[in-house]
Amino acid sequence: MQIEVKDPATGALLLLEAKPERHLSEHGYRIRHSNGSGFLIINRLGAWRSADDHHVEPELLANIGLALEGYQLKEQITHIT
């Protein structure tokens, strides 16, 4: 599925591909950028975390999680005033 995510640092709209994936015994999502790079995220105890040692800023992980959970763009984190 395609998700719209706000870059918290710039406010830019990111269009990402999210594909369900299992990692060990956990359900997660493989997140892919349009350039093909990607990483796996998993929700643990209510917080989205990178599951494959790929560094992702915590605010961006939170925004990806909000998009996966169906929240609107205006509810995502931004540092732009």
JOHU-V918077 format. One record per residue. N is the residue number from 1. RES is the residue in one small letter. SS is DSSP state (H for helix, E for strand, C for the rest). OMEGA is omega in whole degrees, -180 to 180 (999 if undefined). Layout:
n=N res=RES ss=SS omega=OMEGA
n=N res=RES ss=SS omega=OMEGA
//
This chain:
n=1 res=m ss=C omega=177
n=2 res=q ss=E omega=179
n=3 res=i ss=E omega=176
n=4 res=e ss=E omega=-176
n=5 res=v ss=E omega=177
n=6 res=k ss=E omega=173
n=7 res=d ss=C omega=-175
n=8 res=p ss=C omega=-177
n=9 res=a ss=C omega=-174
n=10 res=t ss=C omega=-175
n=11 res=g ss=C omega=-179
n=12 res=a ss=C omega=178
n=13 res=l ss=E omega=177
n=14 res=l ss=E omega=174
n=15 res=l ss=E omega=-175
n=16 res=l ss=E omega=174
n=17 res=e ss=E omega=179
n=18 res=a ss=E omega=-178
n=19 res=k ss=E omega=179
n=20 res=p ss=E omega=-180
n=21 res=e ss=E omega=175
n=22 res=r ss=E omega=177
n=23 res=h ss=E omega=-173
n=24 res=l ss=C omega=-179
n=25 res=s ss=C omega=-176
n=26 res=e ss=E omega=175
n=27 res=h ss=E omega=178
n=28 res=g ss=E omega=179
n=29 res=y ss=E omega=170
n=30 res=r ss=E omega=-179
n=31 res=i ss=E omega=-179
n=32 res=r ss=E omega=172
n=33 res=h ss=C omega=179
n=34 res=s ss=C omega=179
n=35 res=n ss=C omega=177
n=36 res=g ss=C omega=179
n=37 res=s ss=C omega=-178
n=38 res=g ss=E omega=-180
n=39 res=f ss=E omega=-179
n=40 res=l ss=E omega=175
n=41 res=i ss=E omega=180
n=42 res=i ss=E omega=177
n=43 res=n ss=E omega=177
n=44 res=r ss=E omega=178
n=45 res=l ss=C omega=176
n=46 res=g ss=C omega=179
n=47 res=a ss=E omega=178
n=48 res=w ss=E omega=-177
n=49 res=r ss=E omega=173
n=50 res=s ss=E omega=-176
n=51 res=a ss=C omega=-177
n=52 res=d ss=C omega=177
n=53 res=d ss=C omega=175
n=54 res=h ss=C omega=-179
n=55 res=h ss=C omega=176
n=56 res=v ss=C omega=179
n=57 res=e ss=C omega=-178
n=58 res=p ss=H omega=-180
n=59 res=e ss=H omega=177
n=60 res=l ss=H omega=175
n=61 res=l ss=H omega=179
n=62 res=a ss=H omega=-180
n=63 res=n ss=H omega=176
n=64 res=i ss=H omega=178
n=65 res=g ss=H omega=178
n=66 res=l ss=H omega=178
n=67 res=a ss=H omega=179
n=68 res=l ss=H omega=-179
n=69 res=e ss=C omega=174
n=70 res=g ss=C omega=178
n=71 res=y ss=C omega=180
n=72 res=q ss=C omega=179
n=73 res=l ss=H omega=-177
n=74 res=k ss=H omega=179
n=75 res=e ss=H omega=180
n=76 res=q ss=C omega=-177
n=77 res=i ss=C omega=172
n=78 res=t ss=C omega=179
n=79 res=h ss=C omega=179
n=80 res=i ss=C omega=179
n=81 res=t ss=C omega=999
//
